[in-house]
């Protein structure tokens, strides 16, 4: 039971670090974006006037990766404890 709780915590932390990294990367890119006006002066296109932040795709992917990461880390923790018992 201890391995399952540790696996859940590991999976949660891994997903939290991933989501925070994606948000941090996006905010840094947004902050330091400088459009190249000189190159785009001759190429006039109609631009989109709305911005949307979010996830593209099904949110169930996060659930599947959470369960998969939990299962893999629980298997690693369980096999590690069995190897320690054998020695």
C-alpha positions as CSV (number, residue, x, y, z in Angstrom):
1,X,0.0,0.0,0.0
2,X,2.9,2.3,0.7
3,X,4.3,1.8,-2.8
4,X,0.9,2.8,-4.3
5,X,0.7,6.0,-2.3
6,X,4.3,6.9,-3.2
7,X,3.5,6.1,-6.9
8,X,0.5,8.4,-6.8
9,X,2.5,11.2,-5.3
10,X,5.3,10.7,-7.8
11,X,2.9,10.8,-10.7
12,X,1.1,13.9,-9.3
13,X,4.4,15.7,-8.9
14,X,5.6,14.7,-12.3
15,X,2.5,16.0,-14.0
16,X,2.6,19.2,-11.9
17,X,6.2,19.9,-12.9
18,X,5.2,19.3,-16.6
19,X,2.2,21.6,-16.5
20,X,4.2,24.3,-14.7
21,X,7.0,24.0,-17.2
22,X,4.6,24.4,-20.1
23,X,3.0,27.4,-18.6
24,X,6.4,29.0,-17.7
25,X,7.7,28.4,-21.2
26,X,4.7,30.0,-22.8
27,X,4.7,33.0,-20.5
28,X,8.5,33.6,-21.2
29,X,8.0,33.3,-24.9
30,X,5.0,35.7,-24.7
31,X,7.0,38.2,-22.6
32,X,10.1,38.3,-24.9
33,X,8.3,38.1,-28.2
34,X,9.4,40.8,-30.6
35,X,7.7,40.9,-34.0
36,X,9.8,41.6,-37.0
37,X,8.0,44.6,-38.5
38,X,10.5,45.3,-41.2
39,X,10.1,41.9,-42.9
40,X,6.4,41.8,-42.5
41,X,5.8,45.3,-43.8
42,X,5.5,44.1,-47.4
43,X,3.5,41.0,-46.6
44,X,0.1,42.3,-45.3
45,X,-2.3,39.6,-44.1
46,X,-5.5,39.7,-42.1
47,X,-4.5,38.7,-38.6
48,X,-6.6,37.0,-36.0
49,X,-7.6,39.4,-33.3
50,X,-8.3,36.9,-30.5
51,X,-6.0,34.9,-28.4
52,X,-6.9,31.6,-26.7
53,X,-5.0,29.8,-24.0
54,X,-5.7,26.2,-23.3
55,X,-5.1,22.6,-24.2
56,X,-5.6,21.2,-27.7
57,X,-6.9,17.7,-27.6
58,X,-8.8,15.5,-25.1
59,X,-8.3,16.2,-21.4
60,X,-8.5,12.4,-20.8
61,X,-4.9,12.2,-22.0
62,X,-3.8,13.6,-18.7
63,X,-5.9,11.0,-16.9
64,X,-4.4,8.2,-19.0
65,X,-0.8,9.4,-18.5
66,X,-1.4,9.9,-14.8
67,X,-2.7,6.3,-14.4
68,X,0.1,5.0,-16.6
69,X,2.8,6.8,-14.7
70,X,1.3,5.6,-11.4
71,X,1.3,2.0,-12.6
72,X,4.9,2.2,-13.9
73,X,6.3,3.9,-10.8
74,X,4.4,1.4,-8.5
75,X,5.9,-1.5,-10.4
76,X,9.4,0.0,-10.1
77,X,8.9,0.6,-6.3
78,X,7.5,-2.9,-5.8
79,X,10.3,-4.6,-7.7
80,X,12.8,-2.5,-5.9
81,X,11.5,-3.5,-2.5
82,X,11.5,-7.2,-3.6
83,X,15.1,-6.9,-4.7
84,X,16.1,-5.4,-1.4
85,X,14.4,-8.3,0.4
86,X,16.2,-10.8,-1.7
87,X,19.6,-9.5,-0.6
